[in-house]
C-alpha cells in the first residue's frame, strides 16, 4: 500500500518523542508536524534528518482505512490506547 496523497494523518495524530527539525522536543499527539507542508506531504521524506520512527511507519489498510479522516481517527485511537 502507498501513502494516500494529501492525508498527513501519521504526521498529526501520533506523538513523536524524538527530535524533528523545527521541533527539538518532538511533537505531542494531535499536533501538526512543522515538516508537513500545505498539501499534507512530509518535507523530510527521503532525507536523512527524518526521524527513524517516521521512516518505520508504513501505510497499511488497518491504519489508513478508506479515507484521511479514517486514518486520523484510527491513529488517534491507537495513540490514546498506548498512552499510560
Secondary structure by P-SEA (a helix, b strand, c coil): cccccccccccccccccccccccccccccccccccccccccccccccccccccccccccccccccccaaaaaaaaaaaaaaacc
